[in-house]
Amino acid sequence: MTASSIVPQANEERTHSTMMAWRVHEFGSPEVMKFERVPRPEPGPGEVVVKVAAAGVGPWDGWIRSGKSALPQPLPLTLGSDLSGEIVAMGPGVSELRVGDQVYGVTNPQFIGAYAEYAVASAGMVSSKPSSLSHIEAASVPVVAVTAWQALFDHAQLKAGQTVVIHGAAGNVGSYAVQLARHAGLQTVATASMGDISVAGNLGANTVIDYRTQRFEEEVQNADAVIDLVGGETQTRSFRVLRRGGKLISAVSRPDQDLAKRYGVEAAFFLVNVTSQSLTEIARFIDGGKLRTNVGAILPLADARKAHLMLERVGPQPKGKIVLDVGAS
């Protein structure tokens, strides 16, 4: 056997046991992201390996990359959490899933590992992909849709007939919150910019307020809950629109507890908890035609740094979710 006949075989074996992934060895701007060949991951107990077809890009990926995550993130790490793809391997203790299943969801509680050709995911954080969606569409859903669901129903505990104010109603989380609120029979007041008023209305908001020209606190009184997806001054002003005993739920930052006491309301910040159960529920809504997805930009995996420049508002901003098409790479 000649040396030249061995080399192609060795390269082929190396390609099978390795993959391309976007890694971060130091925290910083998008320039710290490196597209590298790394070993393919192996599943541990309660984990599956997903051949990634598509990976969603969200603001939390930028926070992790820049070292601003609320969770500890040891370096080096592979970026990315939202994904859709096919299970190719399973670790011990996984009973609900099978090799070959088409799944969507999130990688793990650290929210890392999805910007890669293969990713390890916690079995309890993925579920069957909505059958009506492509992998690209499905990868746009998990974190933002589950955040909207948990804000409305787990944290604000809203019921049909109650009134909710949703800030940032045309954004990626807000658009799901408006749709879910409509299907739950809530009276929805949405705030958005002038260009997005028709979008929020079409999603099902009963009232839409242009936050640039109207003071929402002058338009709304005695709301049962505020879903804050904006933070800052908007969050502070939101206390004024709540009835006593109402709830301000923020997915952005911790509300002022002194203000909460003064207004006699509950105010809480939460981190999303993506579970198979919540993903199954969301998939049921999507396949039933009750939730519309919104993909704003599709880039190949090799262009993940460009996606992060979009997150940093360098260049045009897509209306909708940024998704990496891993299968095209």
C-alpha positions as CSV (number, residue, x, y, z in Angstrom):
1,M,0.0,0.0,0.0
2,T,1.4,3.3,-1.0
3,A,1.5,6.4,1.2
4,S,-0.7,8.2,-1.4
5,S,-3.5,5.6,-1.0
6,I,-3.5,6.0,2.8
7,V,-3.8,9.8,2.9
8,P,-7.3,10.1,1.3
9,Q,-8.6,7.5,3.8
10,A,-7.1,9.3,6.7
11,N,-8.6,12.6,5.6
12,E,-12.0,10.9,5.2
13,E,-11.9,9.4,8.7
14,R,-10.8,12.8,10.1
15,T,-13.7,14.5,8.4
16,H,-16.2,12.0,9.8
17,S,-14.9,12.5,13.4
18,T,-14.6,16.2,13.2
19,M,-16.9,19.1,12.2
20,M,-16.9,22.9,11.6
21,A,-18.1,25.1,14.5
22,W,-18.0,28.7,15.5
23,R,-15.8,29.0,18.6
24,V,-15.0,31.8,21.1
25,H,-11.6,31.6,22.9
26,E,-12.0,35.1,24.4
27,F,-14.9,37.3,25.0
28,G,-15.4,40.4,22.8
29,S,-16.8,41.8,19.6
30,P,-17.8,39.5,16.6
31,E,-14.1,39.6,15.5
32,V,-13.3,37.1,18.3
33,M,-15.5,34.4,16.6
34,K,-13.4,31.7,14.9
35,F,-14.7,29.1,12.4
36,E,-12.8,26.0,13.3
37,R,-12.6,22.3,12.8
38,V,-13.2,20.5,16.1
39,P,-14.0,17.0,17.2
40,R,-17.6,15.9,16.8
41,P,-19.4,15.8,20.2
42,E,-20.5,12.6,21.9
43,P,-23.7,12.5,24.0
44,G,-23.6,12.0,27.7
45,P,-26.4,10.7,29.9
46,G,-29.8,12.4,29.0
47,E,-28.3,13.9,25.9
48,V,-28.7,13.5,22.1
49,V,-26.5,14.5,19.2
50,V,-28.3,16.5,16.6
51,K,-27.1,16.9,13.0
52,V,-27.9,20.6,12.8
53,A,-29.9,21.7,9.7
54,A,-30.4,25.2,11.0
55,A,-29.4,27.3,14.0
56,G,-31.3,30.5,15.2
57,V,-29.3,33.6,16.1
58,G,-30.5,35.7,19.1
59,P,-29.4,38.6,21.3
60,W,-28.4,36.2,24.0
61,D,-25.8,34.7,21.6
62,G,-24.2,38.2,21.5
63,W,-24.3,38.5,25.2
64,I,-22.5,35.1,25.6
65,R,-19.9,36.1,22.9
66,S,-19.2,39.4,24.6
67,G,-19.0,37.9,28.2
68,K,-22.2,39.6,29.4
69,S,-24.3,36.4,29.9
70,A,-26.2,36.0,33.2
71,L,-24.9,32.4,33.2
72,P,-21.3,31.3,33.8
73,Q,-19.6,30.5,30.5
74,P,-16.2,28.7,30.6
75,L,-14.0,29.3,27.6
76,P,-13.5,28.1,24.9
77,L,-17.1,27.6,23.8
78,T,-19.2,27.0,20.7
79,L,-21.8,29.7,20.2
80,G,-25.5,29.1,19.6
81,S,-28.6,27.6,21.3
82,D,-31.7,27.5,19.0
83,L,-31.5,24.6,16.5
84,S,-33.5,22.3,14.3
85,G,-32.2,19.0,12.8
86,E,-32.0,15.2,13.0
87,I,-31.0,13.1,16.0
88,V,-28.0,10.9,15.0
89,A,-26.9,9.6,18.4
90,M,-28.3,9.2,21.9
91,G,-26.7,8.9,25.3
92,P,-27.9,6.6,28.1
93,G,-31.2,7.4,29.8
94,V,-33.0,8.9,26.8
95,S,-36.4,7.2,26.3
96,E,-38.7,9.6,24.5
97,L,-36.6,10.2,21.4
98,R,-35.1,8.0,18.7
99,V,-32.3,8.2,16.2
100,G,-33.7,9.7,13.0
101,D,-36.3,12.0,14.8
102,Q,-36.6,15.5,13.3
103,V,-36.4,17.8,16.3
104,Y,-36.2,21.5,17.3
105,G,-35.3,23.2,20.5
106,V,-32.4,24.4,22.5
107,T,-29.0,22.8,23.1
108,N,-28.6,23.0,26.9
109,P,-29.1,25.3,30.0
110,Q,-25.8,27.1,29.0
111,F,-27.3,28.1,25.6
112,I,-24.2,27.1,23.7
113,G,-23.1,24.6,21.0
114,A,-25.6,25.1,18.1
115,Y,-23.4,27.0,15.5
116,A,-21.9,23.8,14.3
117,E,-22.6,20.9,12.0
118,Y,-23.4,18.6,15.0
119,A,-24.6,19.7,18.5
120,V,-25.2,18.0,21.8
121,A,-28.6,18.8,23.2
122,S,-30.3,18.0,26.5
123,A,-33.1,15.5,25.7
124,G,-35.4,17.5,27.9
125,M,-34.9,20.7,25.8
126,V,-35.9,19.4,22.4
127,S,-39.1,18.1,20.9
128,S,-40.5,16.9,17.5
129,K,-40.2,19.7,14.9
130,P,-43.5,21.2,13.9
131,S,-44.3,19.2,10.8
132,S,-45.6,22.3,8.9
133,L,-42.2,24.1,9.2
134,S,-38.9,23.8,7.4
135,H,-35.8,23.4,9.5
136,I,-35.0,27.0,8.8
137,E,-38.4,28.2,10.1
138,A,-38.3,25.8,13.1
139,A,-34.8,27.0,14.2
140,S,-36.3,30.6,14.5
141,V,-38.9,29.5,17.1
142,P,-37.7,27.9,20.3
143,V,-36.3,30.6,22.7
144,V,-38.5,33.5,21.5
145,A,-41.8,31.6,21.4
146,V,-41.2,29.8,24.7
147,T,-40.2,33.2,26.3
148,A,-43.5,34.7,25.1
149,W,-45.5,31.7,26.4
150,Q,-43.9,31.7,29.8
151,A,-44.2,35.4,30.2
152,L,-47.9,35.4,29.6
153,F,-49.0,32.2,31.2
154,D,-46.4,30.9,33.7
155,H,-45.3,34.3,35.2
156,A,-48.2,36.7,34.6
157,Q,-50.7,33.8,34.9
158,L,-53.1,35.6,32.6
159,K,-56.6,34.3,31.9
160,A,-59.2,35.0,29.2
161,G,-60.8,38.4,29.4
162,Q,-57.8,40.0,31.2
163,T,-55.9,43.0,29.8
164,V,-52.2,42.8,29.0
165,V,-49.8,45.5,27.7
166,I,-47.0,44.1,25.5
167,H,-44.0,46.3,24.8
168,G,-41.9,45.6,21.8
169,A,-44.9,43.9,20.2
170,A,-43.5,43.6,16.7
171,G,-40.2,42.1,17.9
172,N,-39.2,38.5,17.8
173,V,-40.6,37.7,21.3
174,G,-43.4,40.3,21.1
175,S,-44.9,39.0,17.9
176,Y,-45.4,35.6,19.5
177,A,-46.7,37.1,22.7
178,V,-49.4,39.1,20.7
179,Q,-50.5,36.0,18.8
180,L,-50.6,33.8,21.9
181,A,-52.5,36.5,23.8
182,R,-55.1,36.7,21.1
183,H,-55.7,32.9,21.1
184,A,-56.0,33.0,24.9
185,G,-58.8,35.5,24.7
186,L,-56.8,38.4,26.3
187,Q,-57.4,42.1,25.6
188,T,-54.0,43.1,24.2
189,V,-52.5,46.6,24.1
190,A,-49.4,46.6,22.0
191,T,-46.7,49.2,21.8
192,A,-44.7,49.5,18.6
193,S,-43.1,52.1,16.3
194,M,-45.2,53.7,13.6
195,G,-43.8,51.4,10.9
196,D,-44.9,48.3,12.9
197,I,-48.4,49.4,13.9
198,S,-50.1,47.4,11.1
199,V,-47.8,44.4,11.9
200,A,-48.9,44.3,15.6
201,G,-52.6,44.8,14.5
202,N,-52.4,42.0,12.0
203,L,-51.0,39.7,14.7
204,G,-54.1,40.2,16.8
205,A,-53.5,43.2,19.1
206,N,-56.8,44.9,20.1
207,T,-55.1,48.3,20.5
208,V,-51.7,49.4,19.1
209,I,-49.9,52.5,20.5
210,D,-47.1,54.3,18.6
211,Y,-44.6,54.6,21.4
212,R,-42.8,57.5,19.7
213,T,-45.8,59.8,19.5
214,Q,-48.1,58.6,22.3
215,R,-47.5,58.1,26.0
216,F,-48.9,54.6,26.6
217,E,-49.5,55.4,30.3
218,E,-52.0,58.1,29.3
219,E,-53.8,55.6,27.1
220,V,-54.0,52.6,29.4
221,Q,-55.2,52.1,33.0
222,N,-55.8,49.1,35.3
223,A,-54.1,46.5,33.1
224,D,-53.7,43.1,34.7
225,A,-50.2,42.7,33.4
226,V,-47.3,44.3,31.4
227,I,-45.0,42.1,29.4
228,D,-41.8,44.1,29.2
229,L,-39.5,43.3,26.2
230,V,-37.9,46.7,26.1
231,G,-36.6,47.7,29.5
232,G,-35.2,51.0,30.5
233,E,-37.6,54.0,30.9
234,T,-40.4,52.0,29.3
235,Q,-40.2,49.5,32.1
236,T,-40.3,52.3,34.8
237,R,-43.3,54.0,33.2
238,S,-45.1,50.7,33.0
239,F,-45.9,50.6,36.7
240,R,-48.4,53.4,36.2
241,V,-50.7,51.4,33.9
242,L,-51.2,48.4,36.2
243,R,-54.1,47.8,38.6
244,R,-53.1,47.1,42.2
245,G,-52.1,43.5,42.4
246,G,-51.2,43.5,38.7
247,K,-47.9,42.0,37.4
248,L,-45.0,43.5,35.5
249,I,-43.0,40.7,33.9
250,S,-39.7,41.5,32.2
251,A,-37.6,39.3,30.0
252,V,-35.0,42.1,29.8
253,S,-34.0,43.4,33.2
254,R,-34.9,43.3,36.9
255,P,-37.7,45.8,37.7
256,D,-37.4,48.2,40.6
257,Q,-38.8,46.5,43.7
258,D,-39.3,49.8,45.6
259,L,-41.5,51.0,42.7
260,A,-43.4,47.7,42.8
261,K,-44.2,48.2,46.5
262,R,-45.2,51.8,45.9
263,Y,-47.7,50.8,43.2
264,G,-48.9,47.6,45.0
265,V,-47.9,45.3,42.2
266,E,-45.6,42.3,41.6
267,A,-42.6,42.9,39.4
268,A,-40.3,40.1,38.2
269,F,-37.5,39.3,35.7
270,F,-37.2,35.8,34.4
271,L,-34.9,33.7,32.3
272,V,-36.6,31.4,29.8
273,N,-36.8,27.7,30.7
274,V,-37.1,25.8,27.4
275,T,-38.6,22.3,28.0
276,S,-39.8,19.5,25.7
277,Q,-43.3,20.1,27.1
278,S,-43.3,23.8,26.2
279,L,-41.9,23.1,22.7
280,T,-44.6,20.4,22.1
281,E,-47.3,22.9,23.0
282,I,-45.8,25.6,20.7
283,A,-45.5,23.0,17.9
284,R,-49.2,22.1,18.3
285,F,-50.1,25.8,18.0
286,I,-47.9,26.2,14.9
287,D,-49.2,23.1,13.1
288,G,-52.8,24.2,14.0
289,G,-52.2,27.4,12.1
290,K,-52.4,29.6,15.2
291,L,-48.9,30.9,15.2
292,R,-46.9,32.5,12.4
293,T,-43.1,32.4,12.3
294,N,-41.0,35.3,10.9
295,V,-37.6,34.6,9.5
296,G,-35.9,37.9,8.6
297,A,-32.6,36.7,7.3
298,I,-31.0,33.4,6.3
299,L,-27.2,33.1,6.1
300,P,-25.0,30.1,5.6
301,L,-23.2,28.8,8.8
302,A,-19.9,30.2,7.4
303,D,-21.4,33.7,7.7
304,A,-22.3,33.6,11.5
305,R,-19.9,36.5,12.2
306,K,-22.0,38.6,9.7
307,A,-25.1,37.5,11.7
308,H,-23.5,38.9,14.9
309,L,-22.7,42.1,13.2
310,M,-26.4,42.4,12.4
311,L,-27.1,41.8,16.2
312,E,-24.7,44.6,16.9
313,R,-26.7,46.8,14.5
314,V,-23.8,47.1,12.1
315,G,-25.5,47.2,8.7
316,P,-29.2,46.7,7.9
317,Q,-31.5,45.1,10.5
318,P,-33.7,42.3,9.4
319,K,-37.4,42.4,10.5
320,G,-37.6,38.9,12.0
321,K,-35.3,36.2,13.2
322,I,-31.8,35.6,11.8
323,V,-31.2,31.9,11.0
324,L,-28.0,30.1,10.0
325,D,-28.6,27.5,7.2
326,V,-26.2,24.8,8.4
327,G,-27.3,22.3,5.8
328,A,-26.2,24.7,3.0
329,S,-22.7,25.0,4.3
